[in-house]
Amino acid sequence: MNTLTHAEPLTHRQHRTRRTTVAALALAALTALTSCTPDTVAPADERARAHEEVGDGKPGARVKLAKGGVDCAVAKCIALTFDGGPGRDTPGLLDLLKREEVPATFFLLGKKHIEKHPETVRRIAQEGHEVANHTWNHPRLTEIEPDGIREELTRTQKELARLTGSEPTLMRPPQGRTDDTVSGISKELGLSQVLWSTTAKDYATDDSELITERTLDQAGRDGVILLHDIYKGTVPAVPGIIHALKKDGYTFVTVPQLMAPAKPVPGTVYRP
């Protein structure tokens, strides 16, 4: 009989065939993953490219920024971002950011947040922070149909435009999960995707000291900090984070400011 049983040892040829088959399957899986996972671009690289293009490629060339702009090619910049709000603690956070003169980027969530706190959304925009899209219901966008992705983003875009007068140009996919389909729809809607370099995992702890420690341990130049203004321990941690980073020479900027003079490209996934 040619049929193998569990008790029969494999020949060298059969071992080799099995290894070849396993390797082929692994390669196919890797290829499939790579083909549906979009490449990421560092904000600092986008900024450098813009300087080179406008400066005719001359080494050290710098584009003149708008009045009051921050040149993050010179300054030690970092972007503070908040997901999932607004919430009950967001007004207090805005008071703090105003006192400290720190701009931030808010990736706002529709259901039970934008719809519950419209005045806070307006205030975020009025006080000069970047208003961005975090979907309506917070689904994993890679696990729903294209029409569902489009609806999640479009509904949030329209409501934010109604409240602030303009549609966002940035979005953050829930849990950072994205693929070519999400990127294509984002491009269609004029949205760039923004991931992060620093996370305190504040969704898993109310310990403000731990949130501060984790954030500071991971912080770096041209980085993007991810926090959530909807969890109990987060907003109390922000003063310590701001003071420590300022002391260390950091300048706080919004995500678009981090890339200036470049502008975020719709569909592109940005990650420091």
C-alpha positions in Angstrom: 0.0 0.0 0.0 1.1 3.6 -0.7 -1.0 5.1 2.0 1.0 6.3 5.0 -0.1 5.5 8.5 0.9 7.5 11.6 3.2 4.6 12.5 5.1 4.5 9.3 8.3 6.7 9.1 8.5 9.3 6.3 11.3 8.8 3.7 13.8 11.6 3.0 11.9 12.5 -0.2 8.6 12.7 1.7 10.2 14.9 4.4 11.5 17.2 1.7 8.2 17.3 -0.1 6.4 18.2 3.2 8.9 20.9 4.0 8.5 22.3 0.5 4.7 22.3 0.8 4.8 24.0 4.3 7.2 26.6 3.0 5.0 27.3 -0.1 2.0 27.7 2.1 3.9 30.1 4.5 5.1 32.1 1.5 1.6 32.3 0.1 0.2 33.5 3.4 2.9 36.1 3.7 2.3 37.3 0.2 -1.4 37.6 0.8 -0.8 39.5 4.0 1.6 41.9 2.4 -0.6 42.5 -0.6 -3.5 43.7 1.6 -1.5 45.6 4.1 -0.7 49.1 2.9 2.8 50.5 3.4 3.2 53.3 6.0 4.9 56.6 5.7 6.6 58.4 8.6 5.4 62.0 9.0 9.0 63.2 9.3 9.8 61.6 5.9 6.8 63.3 4.3 8.0 66.6 5.7 11.6 66.0 4.5 10.3 65.2 1.0 8.3 68.4 0.9 11.4 70.4 1.9 13.4 68.8 -0.8 10.8 69.2 -3.6 10.2 72.9 -2.9 13.8 73.5 -2.1 14.8 72.0 -5.5 16.5 69.2 -3.7 19.2 71.4 -2.2 20.7 69.9 1.0 19.4 71.7 4.0 16.8 73.6 2.1 13.9 74.8 4.1 10.5 75.9 3.0 9.1 79.0 4.6 6.2 78.1 6.8 3.0 80.1 7.4 3.2 82.7 10.1 3.1 81.1 13.5 4.0 77.7 12.1 6.4 75.3 13.7 9.3 73.9 11.6 9.6 70.4 13.0 12.7 69.9 10.9 14.4 72.2 13.5 12.2 72.0 16.6 11.9 68.8 18.6 8.2 68.1 17.9 5.7 65.6 19.2 2.0 65.2 18.5 -0.5 64.6 21.3 -3.6 62.8 20.0 -6.8 61.6 21.7 -9.2 58.9 20.5 -12.8 58.0 21.2 -14.2 61.3 22.6 -15.4 63.6 23.3 -16.4 62.6 26.8 -17.3 64.1 30.1 -13.6 64.8 30.9 -12.8 66.5 27.6 -13.8 70.0 28.7 -11.4 69.8 31.6 -8.7 68.5 29.2 -9.4 71.5 26.9 -9.0 73.9 29.8 -5.6 72.3 30.5 -4.5 72.4 26.9 -5.5 76.1 26.7 -3.5 77.0 29.8 -0.5 75.1 28.6 -0.8 76.4 25.0 -0.7 72.9 23.7 -2.5 72.0 20.4 -3.8 68.4 20.0 -5.4 66.2 17.5 -8.8 64.7 18.4 -10.0 61.6 16.6 -13.7 61.8 17.4 -16.2 58.9 17.7 -19.7 59.4 16.5 -22.1 57.2 18.5 -22.6 58.3 22.1 -19.8 60.9 21.8 -20.1 63.4 18.9 -23.9 63.0 19.1 -23.9 63.4 22.9 -21.3 66.3 23.2 -21.8 68.6 20.2 -20.8 71.7 22.0 -17.5 70.1 23.0 -16.9 69.2 19.4 -17.4 72.8 18.4 -15.1 74.0 21.2 -12.3 71.6 20.1 -12.4 73.2 16.6 -12.8 76.8 17.9 -9.8 76.5 20.2 -7.5 75.5 17.3 -7.2 71.7 17.8 -7.3 69.3 14.8 -10.7 67.6 14.5 -10.4 64.1 13.0 -12.5 61.1 12.2 -12.6 57.9 14.3 -15.7 56.3 12.7 -19.2 56.3 14.0 -19.5 52.9 15.8 -15.8 51.9 16.2 -15.9 48.7 14.2 -12.7 46.9 13.0 -12.9 48.3 9.4 -11.0 45.4 8.0 -13.8 43.1 9.1 -16.8 44.8 7.5 -17.9 45.3 3.9 -16.8 48.3 1.8 -20.2 49.9 2.0 -20.0 49.6 5.8 -16.6 51.2 5.8 -17.8 54.1 3.7 -20.9 54.6 5.9 -18.8 54.6 9.1 -16.5 57.3 7.8 -19.0 59.3 5.8 -21.6 59.6 8.6 -18.9 61.0 10.9 -17.5 63.3 8.3 -20.9 64.9 7.7 -21.7 65.3 11.3 -18.3 66.9 12.1 -18.8 69.2 9.1 -22.2 70.2 10.3 -20.8 71.1 13.8 -17.5 72.7 12.8 -18.0 74.0 9.3 -15.5 71.7 7.6 -14.8 68.0 7.0 -11.8 66.4 8.6 -8.8 65.4 6.5 -7.5 62.8 9.0 -8.9 59.6 10.3 -7.7 56.9 12.6 -8.9 53.3 12.0 -10.1 51.7 15.2 -7.4 49.5 16.8 -5.1 50.7 13.9 -6.6 48.0 11.6 -6.4 49.0 8.0 -5.9 47.4 4.6 -6.0 48.2 0.9 -9.8 48.5 0.9 -9.8 50.9 3.9 -7.1 52.9 2.2 -8.9 53.1 -1.1 -12.1 54.3 0.6 -10.2 56.8 2.7 -8.6 58.2 -0.4 -12.0 58.5 -2.0 -13.2 60.5 1.0 -10.1 62.7 1.2 -8.9 61.1 4.4 -5.3 60.3 5.5 -4.9 57.6 8.1 -2.8 58.3 11.2 -1.4 55.6 13.5 0.9 56.2 16.4 4.3 55.5 18.0 3.4 55.8 21.7 0.6 54.1 23.5 0.0 53.9 27.3 -2.7 51.3 26.8 -4.9 53.6 29.0 -7.9 51.5 28.1 -6.6 48.8 30.4 -5.7 50.9 33.5 -7.0 53.8 35.6 -3.5 54.3 37.1 -2.6 57.8 36.0 1.0 57.5 37.2 1.4 54.3 35.1 -0.1 56.1 32.1 2.3 58.9 32.5 5.3 56.6 32.9 4.4 54.5 29.8 3.9 57.6 27.7 7.2 59.2 28.7 9.1 56.0 28.3 8.0 55.7 24.6 8.0 59.3 23.6 10.4 60.4 20.9 11.0 63.2 18.4 8.5 63.3 15.6 6.3 60.8 17.5 2.6 60.5 17.8 1.2 59.9 21.3 -2.1 57.9 21.5 -4.3 58.5 24.5 -8.1 58.4 25.2 -9.9 61.2 26.8 -12.8 58.9 27.8 -11.0 56.8 30.4 -10.9 57.7 34.1 -7.1 57.7 34.5 -6.1 59.5 31.3 -6.9 63.2 31.7 -5.3 63.4 35.2 -2.1 62.0 33.6 -1.9 64.7 30.9 -0.5 67.5 33.0 2.5 65.4 34.0 3.1 64.3 30.5 3.0 67.8 29.1 5.3 69.2 31.9 7.9 66.4 31.5 8.0 66.6 27.7 8.2 70.4 27.7 11.1 70.2 30.2 12.8 67.8 27.9 12.6 70.3 25.1 9.6 69.1 23.1 7.3 71.3 21.2 3.7 70.1 20.9 2.1 70.2 17.5 -1.0 68.8 15.7 -0.5 65.9 13.2 -0.6 68.2 10.2 1.9 70.6 11.8 4.2 67.6 12.3 4.3 67.1 8.6 4.4 70.7 7.4 5.1 72.0 4.9 3.8 68.7 3.5 0.1 68.1 3.6 -1.3 64.7 4.5 -2.1 62.6 1.4 -5.5 61.0 1.3 -5.4 57.2 1.6 -1.8 57.2 2.9 -1.2 55.5 6.2 1.1 57.6 8.5 3.1 56.0 11.3 6.2 57.4 13.0 
